[in-house]
Amino acid sequence: MLDLFGFLAPLLGILMEWIYHFTQNYGVTIVLFTLIIKVLLFPLMMKQQKSSARMAVYQPMMNEIREKWAKDKQRQNEELMKFQEEAGISMTAGCLPMLLNMLVLFGLIRVVYYPIQFILRVPADAIKSAMEFAGLQANNIAAQSNLINIVKADPETYRQFFGDATQSIVDFNFNFFGIDLSQVPQLAFDVALILPIIACVTMIVSQVLMMKSAGSQQMGGSMNAMMWVMNLMFAWFTFTVPFGFSLYYAVSNVLSLVQTLVLRKVYDPEELKKQVEEEIAAKRAEKKKKKQVTIKNEDGTEVTKDVNDAELARIRLERARQLEAAKYDE
């Protein structure tokens, strides 16, 4: 799955390598990396939150349509499509930011799995040879982290594989406030477990606040379920992959929390509701305006009429039916 969805890992690794060059600390690198990613994705996240906030306004209106035409499903669907066209609703507007966030998370997990490859930029062949020499399994999620610790204990033995890069491996600093970010959470008590716990708690708080702010509790359905499933999946990852990912996920959730609070002030629900109602009223008024059109009768004569959009649509439909009937008659 990581090979399929983690294709951003090389690009993310370049960014982390650049940050690590200045910080010389893996934990600080992850924090700064998270901040940069959030800043880069902020315009998309702002668009997503605006779209979600507008959907919260649309939802009661759409529910009224569903209740009004509950016994006539065909008319209900027609009225809903008409309303969505009037309101300019895009049901997929919030999907792109969510997809990008998911791809970044998968990419980062891969970087956390393979820090020698993606952060220290050591060739894959050299890593494979060193791991075979050390008796490490390549499919072990902490294999490269363990290899770094092995090289630190005996750098001269592994210089044959890594050459000049040996020293950069020896100097690689996993320590973050006393927590070794290269380690994988274990069942035994460990103070480092505070990281995945914080990550999970902040995920829940951030998700609930985002739903409340966007009015998603009214929307329900598959969108909410998908968001929860995705977040719970990454919460599970925090207990199964090295602590470096937990640090990223916790910091990311905290920044998302702050972002949601800020955007909640920007997109005030009452102001947004008023704006949406005015937009819909303006579009409906525009459709009711009379327009002059020239209509050709069956006898070939032309007549000019003042019609609105709905009347014009009916005239066009009737004309299309006449042409279709004439075609079959021939």
Secondary structure, 3 states (H helix, E strand, C coil): CHHHHCCCHHHHHHHHHHHHHHHCCHHHHHHHHHHHHHHHHHHHHHHHHHHHHHHHHHHHHHHHHHHHCCCCHHHHHHHHHHHHHHHCCCCCCCHHHHHHHHHHHHHHHHHHHCHHHHCCCCCHHHHHHHHHHHCCCCCCCCHHHHHHHHHHHCHHHHHHHHHHHHHHHHCCCCEECCEECCCCCCCCCCHHHHHHHHHHHHHHHHHHHHHHHHCHHHHCHHHHHHHHHHHHHHHHHCCCCCHHHHHHHHHHHHHHHHHHHHHHHHCCHHHHHHHHHHHHHHHHHHHHCCEEEEEECCCCCEEEEEECHHHHHHHHHHHHHHHHHHHHHC
